[in-house]
Amino acid sequence: MSMPYVLALLLLWVCPIEQYRPPDDHRQDPEPNQGRVYRDYHRETRHREMRACQRCCDPGEVPPPQYSGHPYPQYPILPQINITLLKGDKGDIGERGPYGKSGKAGQMGLHGPSGIKGNKGSMGVPGEPCKSFFAAFSVARKKGLQSNDYYQTLIFDIELVNLYGHFNMFTGKFFCYVSGIYYFSLNVHTWNQKETYLHVMHNEREVVILYAQPSDRSIMQSQSLMLEVERDDQVWVRLFKGERENAIFSDEFDTYITFNGHLVKPKNEL
């Protein structure tokens, strides 16, 4: 016996052939629709096979080589990473940056409507008494004076101008009620053969001197100055005690001795 026949017998012995039976043979009473379902199943199978058939003569319908042997195109699978899981902790606040350049000024807006009138306010605190921002005086002396007393205040007996009564005629002193810059002037007549020695005083300080040596003839002497005077300060004239008799001349007919002063500019306007 030839070798092919021996191989055929071995295959038949290893794999016995079973008799083909229809799918509904194992049931004695098949359902009425069983044959229709079986036919539909085979019809759909053939239809799919026909759609899978390709014409060898049509090169345009040949599937691309990358899709050959696969019913659907294969796309590479990319891993997806959840970014929220990789988010770190919040960092510290950085330093403030420099200011930017100023922008252009915008146009002026429209004037808004007037508001409702408010309620009347309460009465305020009473103000200070009326303040005078002027001061001026001019006084004179009709009687001459010869004195050996030590530091004597010169008293005046004629009031020419005394605005608001700032010059006290009893004490012979100007009392300052308005602080500021003042102008003062002193005029006297000397006495023959006698010394004339006076000071214009600011409080207790000697500011300027009016002096004339003894002479055979009498002359007019004058002194003027400007002072910055504060409120409650005093300005007056004092005779100085020297080695000789101190004297100033005047009579009942003419006025030779005058003392004047006025405010040039108040302190609140400086």
Number of C-alpha atoms within 10 A of each C-alpha: 5 6 7 8 10 10 11 10 10 10 11 10 10 8 8 8 8 6 6 7 8 8 11 13 10 9 8 7 8 12 9 8 8 11 13 9 11 13 11 11 12 11 12 11 11 12 12 11 10 10 8 10 9 12 10 9 8 8 9 9 10 12 11 9 7 9 11 11 9 8 8 8 11 9 6 6 6 6 6 6 8 8 7 7 7 8 8 7 6 6 6 6 6 6 6 6 6 6 6 6 6 6 6 6 6 6 6 6 6 6 6 6 6 6 6 6 6 6 6 6 6 6 6 6 6 6 6 6 6 6 8 9 14 15 23 20 20 19 20 21 23 18 17 18 14 14 15 15 12 11 15 14 17 17 18 21 13 14 15 13 15 19 13 12 13 17 25 14 16 9 12 20 22 24 19 19 19 23 20 21 17 20 16 20 16 21 16 25 21 27 25 17 15 21 21 26 21 26 22 24 18 19 16 11 10 14 13 15 18 18 16 18 13 18 13 9 10 16 13 14 16 15 16 16 13 14 15 16 22 16 12 12 17 19 21 22 24 19 24 21 16 14 8 15 17 23 23 24 23 18 12 10 8 10 17 21 24 20 24 19 23 18 22 16 18 18 15 9 6 7
